[in-house]
Protein backbone atom coordinates (compact mmCIF):
# COMPACT_ATOMS: atom_id res chain seq x y z
CA UNK A 1 0.00 0.00 0.00
CA UNK A 2 2.15 2.85 -1.25
CA UNK A 3 -0.55 5.48 -1.84
CA UNK A 4 -0.52 7.79 1.22
CA UNK A 5 -4.23 8.60 0.85
CA UNK A 6 -5.18 4.94 0.66
CA UNK A 7 -3.00 4.18 3.68
CA UNK A 8 -4.56 7.02 5.68
CA UNK A 9 -8.06 5.89 4.75
CA UNK A 10 -7.30 2.29 5.71
CA UNK A 11 -5.76 3.39 9.00
CA UNK A 12 -8.78 5.55 9.86
CA UNK A 13 -11.23 2.74 9.10
CA UNK A 14 -9.14 0.25 11.07
CA UNK A 15 -8.94 2.60 14.06
CA UNK A 16 -12.71 3.14 14.01
CA UNK A 17 -13.35 -0.60 13.88
CA UNK A 18 -10.96 -1.35 16.73
CA UNK A 19 -12.44 1.47 18.84
CA UNK A 20 -16.00 0.24 18.25
CA UNK A 21 -15.09 -3.33 19.17
CA UNK A 22 -13.25 -2.27 22.31
CA UNK A 23 -16.15 -0.04 23.40
CA UNK A 24 -18.51 -2.96 22.83
CA UNK A 25 -16.25 -5.25 24.86
CA UNK A 26 -16.13 -2.82 27.75
CA UNK A 27 -19.88 -2.20 27.52
CA UNK A 28 -20.69 -5.89 27.63
CA UNK A 29 -18.29 -6.56 30.49
CA UNK A 30 -16.10 -8.85 28.38
CA UNK A 31 -13.05 -6.71 29.14
CA UNK A 32 -12.25 -3.99 31.63
CA UNK A 33 -11.02 -0.52 30.78
CA UNK A 34 -7.55 -1.50 32.03
CA UNK A 35 -7.55 -4.58 29.79
CA UNK A 36 -8.62 -2.41 26.87
CA UNK A 37 -5.69 -0.07 27.47
CA UNK A 38 -3.27 -3.01 27.52
CA UNK A 39 -4.82 -4.44 24.36
CA UNK A 40 -4.48 -1.12 22.55
CA UNK A 41 -0.85 -0.80 23.58
CA UNK A 42 -0.07 -4.27 22.26
CA UNK A 43 -1.98 -3.72 19.02
CA UNK A 44 -0.09 -0.48 18.44
CA UNK A 45 3.27 -2.24 18.78
CA UNK A 46 2.19 -4.95 16.35
CA UNK A 47 0.96 -2.42 13.81
CA UNK A 48 4.08 -0.30 14.11
CA UNK A 49 6.22 -3.36 13.47
CA UNK A 50 4.00 -4.72 10.71
CA UNK A 51 3.70 -1.48 8.80
CA UNK A 52 7.31 -0.50 9.37
CA UNK A 53 6.34 2.76 11.04
CA UNK A 54 9.04 4.43 13.11
CA UNK A 55 8.51 4.03 16.84
CA UNK A 56 8.17 7.19 18.88
C-alpha positions in Angstrom: 0.0 0.0 0.0 2.2 2.8 -1.2 -0.5 5.5 -1.8 -0.5 7.8 1.2 -4.2 8.6 0.8 -5.2 4.9 0.7 -3.0 4.2 3.7 -4.6 7.0 5.7 -8.1 5.9 4.7 -7.3 2.3 5.7 -5.8 3.4 9.0 -8.8 5.6 9.9 -11.2 2.7 9.1 -9.1 0.3 11.1 -8.9 2.6 14.1 -12.7 3.1 14.0 -13.3 -0.6 13.9 -11.0 -1.3 16.7 -12.4 1.5 18.8 -16.0 0.2 18.2 -15.1 -3.3 19.2 -13.3 -2.3 22.3 -16.1 0.0 23.4 -18.5 -3.0 22.8 -16.2 -5.3 24.9 -16.1 -2.8 27.7 -19.9 -2.2 27.5 -20.7 -5.9 27.6 -18.3 -6.6 30.5 -16.1 -8.9 28.4 -13.0 -6.7 29.1 -12.3 -4.0 31.6 -11.0 -0.5 30.8 -7.5 -1.5 32.0 -7.5 -4.6 29.8 -8.6 -2.4 26.9 -5.7 -0.1 27.5 -3.3 -3.0 27.5 -4.8 -4.4 24.4 -4.5 -1.1 22.5 -0.9 -0.8 23.6 -0.1 -4.3 22.3 -2.0 -3.7 19.0 -0.1 -0.5 18.4 3.3 -2.2 18.8 2.2 -4.9 16.4 1.0 -2.4 13.8 4.1 -0.3 14.1 6.2 -3.4 13.5 4.0 -4.7 10.7 3.7 -1.5 8.8 7.3 -0.5 9.4 6.3 2.8 11.0 9.0 4.4 13.1 8.5 4.0 16.8 8.2 7.2 18.9 
